[in-house]
Amino acid sequence: MKIYINGKFYAKDSAKISVFDHGLLYGDGVFEGIRSYNRRVFKLNEHIDRLFESAQSIMLKIPLTKERLIKAVLETLKANKLDNAYIRLVVTRGVGDLGLDPRKCDQGSTVIIIADKIALYPEKLYRAGLVIVTVPTVRNLPEALNPQIKSLNYLNNILAKIEAGNAGCDEAIMLDSLGYVAECTGDNIFVVKNGHLYTPPQCMGTLRGITRDAILEIARKNKIAAHEHVITRHEVYISDECFLTGTAAEVIPVVKVDGRVIGQGKPGKLTLSLMKKFKELTAINGVKY
Ligand code: PXG
């Protein structure tokens, strides 16, 4: 495996960053998880744009232009000879002292690109569907740490993941501070009711997922009514179908939420059709390498 760090490639065992990097010390940095299918990077420009937006929001200077960074991602994929990959793009604040002041990280940020394989959930869960639970940990408040910032600080989501595991479930629903459904730990959530698709609006403490947007795009093209609307737990419980979307998870059905069986207790028709259409989209779309 070849890992890109600040313009050079390193073998897995020698790919190292400083213990003084504020990415490690404070989770001070931003990242993206990207996928490639058949030597095409899916929604690469969208991921790069979101990375730069996260960086802009936390006043982190990415030392490469968008064009150079895209080139670096494609070069990393080529160097690793991967046709299908999960790409982790990380930009940390860089090396500083033991105080949290980012202005002391004067050598600039560290850019890391890792391309590898990933399977977020076991294959059988894509056929059987996930059993999920609402957890006590509330999603970060947008006015404190906006979930639109894809920062290295994922403890909020990790706590929710631990709580889901403690409850014997595959994934967690996180609520926003008002008690509305926000998202899952690394996925956005959709429900289907009477043929209509619903997903929470991005202003409600959810990340504007690129997979989520791809599903909304597929819905529009196929004349499926789709709404960005606040969702309560009740609306999830009485939905006909439920599924999650994310780069790592792709599209995965949910069959039980907080002990309530969703629909017929198996992946729904519209969910299965969207999974198929998403697969078709990833096969033809994307930046070639
Ligand atoms: N919400 C959150 C909080 C996320 O972290 C998504 C939604 C889906 O967004 P995309 O753009 O990927 O459709 C994410 C995705 C993981 C993992 O292992 C997930 C993400 C990042 C890192 C790891 O599940 N982000």
py3Dmol code that shows the C-alpha trace and the ligand (Angstrom):
import py3Dmol

protein = """\
ATOM      1  CA  MET A   1       0.000   0.000   0.000  1.00  0.00           C
ATOM      2  CA  LYS A   2       1.236   3.499  -0.865  1.00  0.00           C
ATOM      3  CA  ILE A   3       0.090   6.373   1.301  1.00  0.00           C
ATOM      4  CA  TYR A   4       0.343   9.988   0.212  1.00  0.00           C
ATOM      5  CA  ILE A   5       1.634  12.450   2.818  1.00  0.00           C
ATOM      6  CA  ASN A   6       2.424  16.010   1.740  1.00  0.00           C
ATOM      7  CA  GLY A   7       3.351  15.124  -1.819  1.00  0.00           C
ATOM      8  CA  LYS A   8       5.326  11.925  -1.181  1.00  0.00           C
ATOM      9  CA  PHE A   9       4.341   8.263  -1.114  1.00  0.00           C
ATOM     10  CA  TYR A  10       5.164   6.053   1.884  1.00  0.00           C
ATOM     11  CA  ALA A  11       4.744   2.331   2.566  1.00  0.00           C
ATOM     12  CA  LYS A  12       2.082   1.519   5.180  1.00  0.00           C
ATOM     13  CA  ASP A  13       4.628   0.923   7.968  1.00  0.00           C
ATOM     14  CA  SER A  14       6.534   4.131   7.345  1.00  0.00           C
ATOM     15  CA  ALA A  15       3.538   6.412   6.752  1.00  0.00           C
ATOM     16  CA  LYS A  16       3.722   8.464   9.937  1.00  0.00           C
ATOM     17  CA  ILE A  17       2.875  11.945  11.169  1.00  0.00           C
ATOM     18  CA  SER A  18       4.196  13.861  14.184  1.00  0.00           C
ATOM     19  CA  VAL A  19       2.751  13.338  17.668  1.00  0.00           C
ATOM     20  CA  PHE A  20       2.632  17.165  17.773  1.00  0.00           C
ATOM     21  CA  ASP A  21       0.219  17.312  14.832  1.00  0.00           C
ATOM     22  CA  HIS A  22      -2.937  19.037  16.048  1.00  0.00           C
ATOM     23  CA  GLY A  23      -4.986  16.553  14.065  1.00  0.00           C
ATOM     24  CA  LEU A  24      -3.921  14.011  16.687  1.00  0.00           C
ATOM     25  CA  LEU A  25      -3.756  16.311  19.715  1.00  0.00           C
ATOM     26  CA  TYR A  26      -7.118  18.050  19.182  1.00  0.00           C
ATOM     27  CA  GLY A  27      -8.927  16.434  16.255  1.00  0.00           C
ATOM     28  CA  ASP A  28      -8.130  19.734  14.536  1.00  0.00           C
ATOM     29  CA  GLY A  29      -8.565  19.010  10.855  1.00  0.00           C
ATOM     30  CA  VAL A  30     -11.041  17.951   8.195  1.00  0.00           C
ATOM     31  CA  PHE A  31     -11.580  14.846   6.102  1.00  0.00           C
ATOM     32  CA  GLU A  32     -13.533  13.155   3.335  1.00  0.00           C
ATOM     33  CA  GLY A  33     -14.418   9.538   2.632  1.00  0.00           C
ATOM     34  CA  ILE A  34     -14.644   8.949  -1.122  1.00  0.00           C
ATOM     35  CA  ARG A  35     -15.264   5.827  -3.233  1.00  0.00           C
ATOM     36  CA  SER A  36     -14.134   4.741  -6.635  1.00  0.00           C
ATOM     37  CA  TYR A  37     -15.921   2.179  -8.801  1.00  0.00           C
ATOM     38  CA  ASN A  38     -14.331   0.596 -11.837  1.00  0.00           C
ATOM     39  CA  ARG A  39     -11.546   3.164 -12.003  1.00  0.00           C
ATOM     40  CA  ARG A  40     -13.938   6.096 -11.680  1.00  0.00           C
ATOM     41  CA  VAL A  41     -14.051   8.294  -8.580  1.00  0.00           C
ATOM     42  CA  PHE A  42     -17.685   8.915  -7.683  1.00  0.00           C
ATOM     43  CA  LYS A  43     -18.594  12.594  -7.102  1.00  0.00           C
ATOM     44  CA  LEU A  44     -14.941  13.579  -6.674  1.00  0.00           C
ATOM     45  CA  ASN A  45     -15.557  17.284  -7.310  1.00  0.00           C
ATOM     46  CA  GLU A  46     -18.385  17.325  -4.758  1.00  0.00           C
ATOM     47  CA  HIS A  47     -16.134  15.720  -2.115  1.00  0.00           C
ATOM     48  CA  ILE A  48     -13.295  18.160  -2.843  1.00  0.00           C
ATOM     49  CA  ASP A  49     -15.706  21.108  -2.656  1.00  0.00           C
ATOM     50  CA  ARG A  50     -17.047  19.879   0.699  1.00  0.00           C
ATOM     51  CA  LEU A  51     -13.500  19.407   2.024  1.00  0.00           C
ATOM     52  CA  PHE A  52     -12.617  22.985   1.090  1.00  0.00           C
ATOM     53  CA  GLU A  53     -15.863  24.239   2.665  1.00  0.00           C
ATOM     54  CA  SER A  54     -15.092  22.392   5.926  1.00  0.00           C
ATOM     55  CA  ALA A  55     -11.565  23.874   5.840  1.00  0.00           C
ATOM     56  CA  GLN A  56     -12.865  27.396   5.114  1.00  0.00           C
ATOM     57  CA  SER A  57     -15.223  27.179   8.076  1.00  0.00           C
ATOM     58  CA  ILE A  58     -12.454  26.234  10.536  1.00  0.00           C
ATOM     59  CA  MET A  59      -9.913  28.614   8.910  1.00  0.00           C
ATOM     60  CA  LEU A  60      -7.634  25.782   7.828  1.00  0.00           C
ATOM     61  CA  LYS A  61      -5.516  26.459   4.788  1.00  0.00           C
ATOM     62  CA  ILE A  62      -5.238  23.505   2.426  1.00  0.00           C
ATOM     63  CA  PRO A  63      -1.783  23.847   0.854  1.00  0.00           C
ATOM     64  CA  LEU A  64      -2.950  22.614  -2.574  1.00  0.00           C
ATOM     65  CA  THR A  65      -5.423  23.987  -5.085  1.00  0.00           C
ATOM     66  CA  LYS A  66      -8.522  21.894  -5.764  1.00  0.00           C
ATOM     67  CA  GLU A  67      -7.018  20.847  -9.112  1.00  0.00           C
ATOM     68  CA  ARG A  68      -3.729  19.712  -7.510  1.00  0.00           C
ATOM     69  CA  LEU A  69      -5.586  17.837  -4.798  1.00  0.00           C
ATOM     70  CA  ILE A  70      -7.762  16.023  -7.341  1.00  0.00           C
ATOM     71  CA  LYS A  71      -4.571  15.046  -9.176  1.00  0.00           C
ATOM     72  CA  ALA A  72      -3.052  13.759  -5.929  1.00  0.00           C
ATOM     73  CA  VAL A  73      -6.129  11.584  -5.267  1.00  0.00           C
ATOM     74  CA  LEU A  74      -5.994  10.122  -8.783  1.00  0.00           C
ATOM     75  CA  GLU A  75      -2.225   9.515  -8.515  1.00  0.00           C
ATOM     76  CA  THR A  76      -2.702   7.726  -5.188  1.00  0.00           C
ATOM     77  CA  LEU A  77      -5.332   5.460  -6.735  1.00  0.00           C
ATOM     78  CA  LYS A  78      -3.078   4.680  -9.702  1.00  0.00           C
ATOM     79  CA  ALA A  79      -0.091   4.019  -7.432  1.00  0.00           C
ATOM     80  CA  ASN A  80      -2.180   1.522  -5.449  1.00  0.00           C
ATOM     81  CA  LYS A  81      -3.566  -0.198  -8.564  1.00  0.00           C
ATOM     82  CA  LEU A  82      -7.056  -0.276  -7.098  1.00  0.00           C
ATOM     83  CA  ASP A  83     -10.052  -0.467  -9.456  1.00  0.00           C
ATOM     84  CA  ASN A  84     -12.523  -0.154  -6.590  1.00  0.00           C
ATOM     85  CA  ALA A  85     -11.405   1.747  -3.521  1.00  0.00           C
ATOM     86  CA  TYR A  86     -12.359   3.695  -0.455  1.00  0.00           C
ATOM     87  CA  ILE A  87     -10.277   6.849  -0.275  1.00  0.00           C
ATOM     88  CA  ARG A  88      -9.661   8.730   2.956  1.00  0.00           C
ATOM     89  CA  LEU A  89      -8.540  12.296   2.410  1.00  0.00           C
ATOM     90  CA  VAL A  90      -7.355  13.967   5.623  1.00  0.00           C
ATOM     91  CA  VAL A  91      -6.069  17.490   6.162  1.00  0.00           C
ATOM     92  CA  THR A  92      -4.787  18.208   9.664  1.00  0.00           C
ATOM     93  CA  ARG A  93      -3.828  21.569  11.155  1.00  0.00           C
ATOM     94  CA  GLY A  94      -0.224  20.367  11.206  1.00  0.00           C
ATOM     95  CA  VAL A  95       2.581  20.381  13.755  1.00  0.00           C
ATOM     96  CA  GLY A  96       2.257  22.845  16.639  1.00  0.00           C
ATOM     97  CA  ASP A  97       3.019  22.959  20.349  1.00  0.00           C
ATOM     98  CA  LEU A  98       1.007  21.470  23.215  1.00  0.00           C
ATOM     99  CA  GLY A  99      -1.335  24.459  23.335  1.00  0.00           C
ATOM    100  CA  LEU A 100      -4.409  24.460  21.167  1.00  0.00           C
ATOM    101  CA  ASP A 101      -3.704  27.751  19.369  1.00  0.00           C
ATOM    102  CA  PRO A 102      -3.689  26.830  15.655  1.00  0.00           C
ATOM    103  CA  ARG A 103      -1.613  29.922  14.811  1.00  0.00           C
ATOM    104  CA  LYS A 104       1.376  28.091  16.313  1.00  0.00           C
ATOM    105  CA  CYS A 105       1.079  25.373  13.640  1.00  0.00           C
ATOM    106  CA  ASP A 106       3.299  27.487  11.453  1.00  0.00           C
ATOM    107  CA  GLN A 107       4.626  24.788   9.117  1.00  0.00           C
ATOM    108  CA  GLY A 108       1.136  24.429   7.664  1.00  0.00           C
ATOM    109  CA  SER A 109      -1.290  21.584   7.365  1.00  0.00           C
ATOM    110  CA  THR A 110      -0.626  17.918   6.657  1.00  0.00           C
ATOM    111  CA  VAL A 111      -2.389  16.304   3.684  1.00  0.00           C
ATOM    112  CA  ILE A 112      -2.859  12.536   3.827  1.00  0.00           C
ATOM    113  CA  ILE A 113      -4.509  10.313   1.219  1.00  0.00           C
ATOM    114  CA  ILE A 114      -5.116   6.616   1.907  1.00  0.00           C
ATOM    115  CA  ALA A 115      -6.742   4.319  -0.652  1.00  0.00           C
ATOM    116  CA  ASP A 116      -7.913   0.917   0.544  1.00  0.00           C
ATOM    117  CA  LYS A 117     -10.841  -1.466   0.530  1.00  0.00           C
ATOM    118  CA  ILE A 118     -13.761  -1.095   2.931  1.00  0.00           C
ATOM    119  CA  ALA A 119     -16.951  -2.929   3.830  1.00  0.00           C
ATOM    120  CA  LEU A 120     -18.850  -0.963   6.437  1.00  0.00           C
ATOM    121  CA  TYR A 121     -21.565  -3.520   7.145  1.00  0.00           C
ATOM    122  CA  PRO A 122     -21.457  -7.264   6.394  1.00  0.00           C
ATOM    123  CA  GLU A 123     -22.899  -8.156   2.977  1.00  0.00           C
ATOM    124  CA  LYS A 124     -25.796 -10.112   4.495  1.00  0.00           C
ATOM    125  CA  LEU A 125     -27.147  -6.936   6.145  1.00  0.00           C
ATOM    126  CA  TYR A 126     -27.756  -5.438   2.677  1.00  0.00           C
ATOM    127  CA  ARG A 127     -30.191  -8.300   2.056  1.00  0.00           C
ATOM    128  CA  ALA A 128     -31.647  -8.634   5.565  1.00  0.00           C
ATOM    129  CA  GLY A 129     -31.657  -4.940   6.536  1.00  0.00           C
ATOM    130  CA  LEU A 130     -30.309  -3.193   9.618  1.00  0.00           C
ATOM    131  CA  VAL A 131     -31.744  -3.187  13.121  1.00  0.00           C
ATOM    132  CA  ILE A 132     -31.159   0.298  14.533  1.00  0.00           C
ATOM    133  CA  VAL A 133     -31.905   2.220  17.708  1.00  0.00           C
ATOM    134  CA  THR A 134     -32.293   5.839  18.768  1.00  0.00           C
ATOM    135  CA  VAL A 135     -29.470   6.721  21.157  1.00  0.00           C
ATOM    136  CA  PRO A 136     -29.226   9.220  24.048  1.00  0.00           C
ATOM    137  CA  THR A 137     -26.293  11.192  22.598  1.00  0.00           C
ATOM    138  CA  VAL A 138     -27.737  14.118  20.656  1.00  0.00           C
ATOM    139  CA  ARG A 139     -26.067  15.242  17.403  1.00  0.00           C
ATOM    140  CA  ASN A 140     -23.742  18.238  17.796  1.00  0.00           C
ATOM    141  CA  LEU A 141     -25.640  21.534  17.792  1.00  0.00           C
ATOM    142  CA  PRO A 142     -25.048  23.494  14.574  1.00  0.00           C
ATOM    143  CA  GLU A 143     -24.355  26.585  16.692  1.00  0.00           C
ATOM    144  CA  ALA A 144     -21.606  24.714  18.600  1.00  0.00           C
ATOM    145  CA  LEU A 145     -19.893  22.464  16.060  1.00  0.00           C
ATOM    146  CA  ASN A 146     -21.865  22.408  12.831  1.00  0.00           C
ATOM    147  CA  PRO A 147     -22.303  18.867  11.455  1.00  0.00           C
ATOM    148  CA  GLN A 148     -21.685  20.364   7.987  1.00  0.00           C
ATOM    149  CA  ILE A 149     -18.034  20.580   9.000  1.00  0.00           C
ATOM    150  CA  LYS A 150     -16.585  17.146   8.353  1.00  0.00           C
ATOM    151  CA  SER A 151     -13.962  17.522  11.037  1.00  0.00           C
ATOM    152  CA  LEU A 152     -11.578  15.006  12.567  1.00  0.00           C
ATOM    153  CA  ASN A 153     -13.571  15.423  15.763  1.00  0.00           C
ATOM    154  CA  TYR A 154     -15.978  12.469  15.499  1.00  0.00           C
ATOM    155  CA  LEU A 155     -16.472  11.689  19.194  1.00  0.00           C
ATOM    156  CA  ASN A 156     -20.111  12.774  19.005  1.00  0.00           C
ATOM    157  CA  ASN A 157     -20.748  10.052  16.408  1.00  0.00           C
ATOM    158  CA  ILE A 158     -18.470   7.514  18.103  1.00  0.00           C
ATOM    159  CA  LEU A 159     -20.423   7.847  21.375  1.00  0.00           C
ATOM    160  CA  ALA A 160     -23.622   7.144  19.433  1.00  0.00           C
ATOM    161  CA  LYS A 161     -21.985   4.140  17.757  1.00  0.00           C
ATOM    162  CA  ILE A 162     -20.965   2.778  21.185  1.00  0.00           C
ATOM    163  CA  GLU A 163     -24.539   3.229  22.450  1.00  0.00           C
ATOM    164  CA  ALA A 164     -25.927   1.372  19.422  1.00  0.00           C
ATOM    165  CA  GLY A 165     -23.477  -1.468  20.094  1.00  0.00           C
ATOM    166  CA  ASN A 166     -24.443  -1.543  23.784  1.00  0.00           C
ATOM    167  CA  ALA A 167     -28.068  -1.952  22.704  1.00  0.00           C
ATOM    168  CA  GLY A 168     -27.077  -4.845  20.430  1.00  0.00           C
ATOM    169  CA  CYS A 169     -27.933  -2.856  17.301  1.00  0.00           C
ATOM    170  CA  ASP A 170     -26.126  -2.261  14.019  1.00  0.00           C
ATOM    171  CA  GLU A 171     -26.477   1.511  13.848  1.00  0.00           C
ATOM    172  CA  ALA A 172     -27.756   4.539  15.790  1.00  0.00           C
ATOM    173  CA  ILE A 173     -30.316   7.221  15.017  1.00  0.00           C
ATOM    174  CA  MET A 174     -29.085  10.521  16.427  1.00  0.00           C
ATOM    175  CA  LEU A 175     -31.657  13.217  17.210  1.00  0.00           C
ATOM    176  CA  ASP A 176     -31.048  16.945  17.063  1.00  0.00           C
ATOM    177  CA  SER A 177     -31.437  19.102  20.175  1.00  0.00           C
ATOM    178  CA  LEU A 178     -35.169  19.577  19.423  1.00  0.00           C
ATOM    179  CA  GLY A 179     -35.728  15.823  19.328  1.00  0.00           C
ATOM    180  CA  TYR A 180     -36.124  15.509  15.558  1.00  0.00           C
ATOM    181  CA  VAL A 181     -34.324  12.771  13.652  1.00  0.00           C
ATOM    182  CA  ALA A 182     -30.962  14.116  12.457  1.00  0.00           C
ATOM    183  CA  GLU A 183     -28.901  11.294  10.976  1.00  0.00           C
ATOM    184  CA  CYS A 184     -27.006   8.124  11.834  1.00  0.00           C
ATOM    185  CA  THR A 185     -23.366   7.944  12.931  1.00  0.00           C
ATOM    186  CA  GLY A 186     -21.906   7.995   9.428  1.00  0.00           C
ATOM    187  CA  ASP A 187     -25.019   7.907   7.250  1.00  0.00           C
ATOM    188  CA  ASN A 188     -28.036  10.009   6.356  1.00  0.00           C
ATOM    189  CA  ILE A 189     -31.516   8.578   6.858  1.00  0.00           C
ATOM    190  CA  PHE A 190     -34.525   8.330   4.528  1.00  0.00           C
ATOM    191  CA  VAL A 191     -38.053   7.072   5.099  1.00  0.00           C
ATOM    192  CA  VAL A 192     -40.716   6.138   2.545  1.00  0.00           C
ATOM    193  CA  LYS A 193     -44.422   6.799   3.179  1.00  0.00           C
ATOM    194  CA  ASN A 194     -47.112   6.242   0.543  1.00  0.00           C
ATOM    195  CA  GLY A 195     -44.524   6.299  -2.231  1.00  0.00           C
ATOM    196  CA  HIS A 196     -42.971   9.592  -1.076  1.00  0.00           C
ATOM    197  CA  LEU A 197     -39.359   9.873   0.075  1.00  0.00           C
ATOM    198  CA  TYR A 198     -38.456  11.981   3.109  1.00  0.00           C
ATOM    199  CA  THR A 199     -35.066  12.956   4.532  1.00  0.00           C
ATOM    200  CA  PRO A 200     -34.250  15.616   7.151  1.00  0.00           C
ATOM    201  CA  PRO A 201     -33.177  19.011   5.775  1.00  0.00           C
ATOM    202  CA  GLN A 202     -29.464  19.704   6.099  1.00  0.00           C
ATOM    203  CA  CYS A 203     -30.045  22.681   8.399  1.00  0.00           C
ATOM    204  CA  MET A 204     -31.320  20.325  11.142  1.00  0.00           C
ATOM    205  CA  GLY A 205     -27.937  19.173  12.385  1.00  0.00           C
ATOM    206  CA  THR A 206     -27.185  16.732   9.615  1.00  0.00           C
ATOM    207  CA  LEU A 207     -24.298  16.471   7.217  1.00  0.00           C
ATOM    208  CA  ARG A 208     -25.293  17.214   3.641  1.00  0.00           C
ATOM    209  CA  GLY A 209     -24.345  13.765   2.454  1.00  0.00           C
ATOM    210  CA  ILE A 210     -23.170  13.328  -1.115  1.00  0.00           C
ATOM    211  CA  THR A 211     -24.880   9.930  -1.315  1.00  0.00           C
ATOM    212  CA  ARG A 212     -28.046  11.568   0.071  1.00  0.00           C
ATOM    213  CA  ASP A 213     -27.884  14.158  -2.702  1.00  0.00           C
ATOM    214  CA  ALA A 214     -27.307  11.408  -5.286  1.00  0.00           C
ATOM    215  CA  ILE A 215     -30.479   9.636  -4.069  1.00  0.00           C
ATOM    216  CA  LEU A 216     -32.453  12.899  -4.293  1.00  0.00           C
ATOM    217  CA  GLU A 217     -31.061  13.343  -7.831  1.00  0.00           C
ATOM    218  CA  ILE A 218     -32.139   9.777  -8.768  1.00  0.00           C
ATOM    219  CA  ALA A 219     -35.594  10.442  -7.266  1.00  0.00           C
ATOM    220  CA  ARG A 220     -36.006  13.625  -9.332  1.00  0.00           C
ATOM    221  CA  LYS A 221     -34.952  11.872 -12.537  1.00  0.00           C
ATOM    222  CA  ASN A 222     -37.381   9.010 -11.904  1.00  0.00           C
ATOM    223  CA  LYS A 223     -40.274  11.256 -10.860  1.00  0.00           C
ATOM    224  CA  ILE A 224     -40.310   9.908  -7.305  1.00  0.00           C
ATOM    225  CA  ALA A 225     -41.635  12.610  -4.953  1.00  0.00           C
ATOM    226  CA  ALA A 226     -38.821  13.463  -2.533  1.00  0.00           C
ATOM    227  CA  HIS A 227     -38.976  15.905   0.357  1.00  0.00           C
ATOM    228  CA  GLU A 228     -36.362  17.442   2.625  1.00  0.00           C
ATOM    229  CA  HIS A 229     -38.529  17.685   5.709  1.00  0.00           C
ATOM    230  CA  VAL A 230     -38.202  17.356   9.480  1.00  0.00           C
ATOM    231  CA  ILE A 231     -38.874  13.798  10.633  1.00  0.00           C
ATOM    232  CA  THR A 232     -39.973  12.651  14.082  1.00  0.00           C
ATOM    233  CA  ARG A 233     -39.277   9.210  15.563  1.00  0.00           C
ATOM    234  CA  HIS A 234     -43.028   8.509  15.205  1.00  0.00           C
ATOM    235  CA  GLU A 235     -42.766   9.096  11.459  1.00  0.00           C
ATOM    236  CA  VAL A 236     -39.887   6.646  11.266  1.00  0.00           C
ATOM    237  CA  TYR A 237     -41.880   4.022  13.230  1.00  0.00           C
ATOM    238  CA  ILE A 238     -44.929   4.291  10.924  1.00  0.00           C
ATOM    239  CA  SER A 239     -42.936   4.494   7.692  1.00  0.00           C
ATOM    240  CA  ASP A 240     -43.390   1.899   4.930  1.00  0.00           C
ATOM    241  CA  GLU A 241     -39.631   1.698   4.326  1.00  0.00           C
ATOM    242  CA  CYS A 242     -36.450   3.113   5.778  1.00  0.00           C
ATOM    243  CA  PHE A 243     -32.870   3.172   4.516  1.00  0.00           C
ATOM    244  CA  LEU A 244     -29.519   4.838   5.174  1.00  0.00           C
ATOM    245  CA  THR A 245     -27.079   6.425   2.736  1.00  0.00           C
ATOM    246  CA  GLY A 246     -23.371   7.148   2.969  1.00  0.00           C
ATOM    247  CA  THR A 247     -20.198   6.812   0.933  1.00  0.00           C
ATOM    248  CA  ALA A 248     -18.994   3.858   2.992  1.00  0.00           C
ATOM    249  CA  ALA A 249     -22.428   2.232   3.494  1.00  0.00           C
ATOM    250  CA  GLU A 250     -23.826   3.195   0.045  1.00  0.00           C
ATOM    251  CA  VAL A 251     -27.590   2.470   0.324  1.00  0.00           C
ATOM    252  CA  ILE A 252     -28.632   0.023   3.050  1.00  0.00           C
ATOM    253  CA  PRO A 253     -32.149  -0.971   4.165  1.00  0.00           C
ATOM    254  CA  VAL A 254     -33.404  -0.659   7.761  1.00  0.00           C
ATOM    255  CA  VAL A 255     -36.016  -3.161   8.965  1.00  0.00           C
ATOM    256  CA  LYS A 256     -36.387  -2.399  12.666  1.00  0.00           C
ATOM    257  CA  VAL A 257     -36.142   0.840  14.639  1.00  0.00           C
ATOM    258  CA  ASP A 258     -36.375   0.948  18.467  1.00  0.00           C
ATOM    259  CA  GLY A 259     -38.089  -2.459  18.430  1.00  0.00           C
ATOM    260  CA  ARG A 260     -40.707  -1.369  15.849  1.00  0.00           C
ATOM    261  CA  VAL A 261     -40.808  -3.457  12.688  1.00  0.00           C
ATOM    262  CA  ILE A 262     -40.695  -1.191   9.631  1.00  0.00           C
ATOM    263  CA  GLY A 263     -43.142  -2.074   6.859  1.00  0.00           C
ATOM    264  CA  GLN A 264     -43.062  -5.798   6.159  1.00  0.00           C
ATOM    265  CA  GLY A 265     -39.847  -6.260   8.173  1.00  0.00           C
ATOM    266  CA  LYS A 266     -37.767  -6.710   5.054  1.00  0.00           C
ATOM    267  CA  PRO A 267     -36.099  -4.309   2.585  1.00  0.00           C
ATOM    268  CA  GLY A 268     -38.840  -2.343   0.826  1.00  0.00           C
ATOM    269  CA  LYS A 269     -39.564  -2.185  -2.905  1.00  0.00           C
ATOM    270  CA  LEU A 270     -38.572   1.441  -3.410  1.00  0.00           C
ATOM    271  CA  THR A 271     -35.425   0.917  -1.302  1.00  0.00           C
ATOM    272  CA  LEU A 272     -34.378  -2.048  -3.457  1.00  0.00           C
ATOM    273  CA  SER A 273     -35.053  -0.097  -6.627  1.00  0.00           C
ATOM    274  CA  LEU A 274     -33.004   2.890  -5.355  1.00  0.00           C
ATOM    275  CA  MET A 275     -30.149   0.558  -4.359  1.00  0.00           C
ATOM    276  CA  LYS A 276     -30.122  -0.746  -7.936  1.00  0.00           C
ATOM    277  CA  LYS A 277     -30.307   2.723  -9.482  1.00  0.00           C
ATOM    278  CA  PHE A 278     -27.528   3.958  -7.211  1.00  0.00           C
ATOM    279  CA  LYS A 279     -25.334   1.065  -8.331  1.00  0.00           C
ATOM    280  CA  GLU A 280     -26.048   1.959 -11.953  1.00  0.00           C
ATOM    281  CA  LEU A 281     -25.130   5.600 -11.294  1.00  0.00           C
ATOM    282  CA  THR A 282     -21.799   4.693  -9.666  1.00  0.00           C
ATOM    283  CA  ALA A 283     -20.960   2.440 -12.629  1.00  0.00           C
ATOM    284  CA  ILE A 284     -21.194   5.211 -15.218  1.00  0.00           C
ATOM    285  CA  ASN A 285     -20.445   8.372 -13.267  1.00  0.00           C
ATOM    286  CA  GLY A 286     -17.186   9.686 -11.927  1.00  0.00           C
ATOM    287  CA  VAL A 287     -13.697  10.941 -12.691  1.00  0.00           C
ATOM    288  CA  LYS A 288     -11.622   8.364 -14.563  1.00  0.00           C
ATOM    289  CA  TYR A 289      -8.101   7.353 -13.563  1.00  0.00           C
TER     290      TYR A 289
END
"""
ligand_1 = """\
25
PXG
N -23.499 11.771 8.093
C -22.296 11.710 8.702
C -22.182 12.191 10.090
C -21.191 11.192 8.009
O -20.010 11.150 8.621
C -22.623 10.822 6.096
C -23.669 11.349 6.829
C -22.849 10.430 4.676
O -22.251 11.387 3.806
P -21.728 10.978 2.371
O -21.275 12.259 1.787
O -20.627 10.006 2.567
O -22.874 10.398 1.638
C -21.356 10.706 6.702
C -20.239 10.061 5.949
C -18.059 5.406 8.444
C -17.730 6.774 8.014
O -17.120 4.616 8.677
C -18.664 7.657 7.461
C -18.270 8.944 7.121
C -16.998 9.278 7.343
C -16.127 8.409 7.875
C -16.454 7.152 8.204
O -19.230 5.086 8.554
N -19.015 9.988 6.605
"""
view = py3Dmol.view(width=600, height=400)
view.addModel(protein, "pdb")
view.setStyle({"model": 0}, {"cartoon": {"style": "trace"}})
view.addModel(ligand_1, "xyz")
view.setStyle({"model": 1}, {"stick": {}})
view.zoomTo()
view.show()
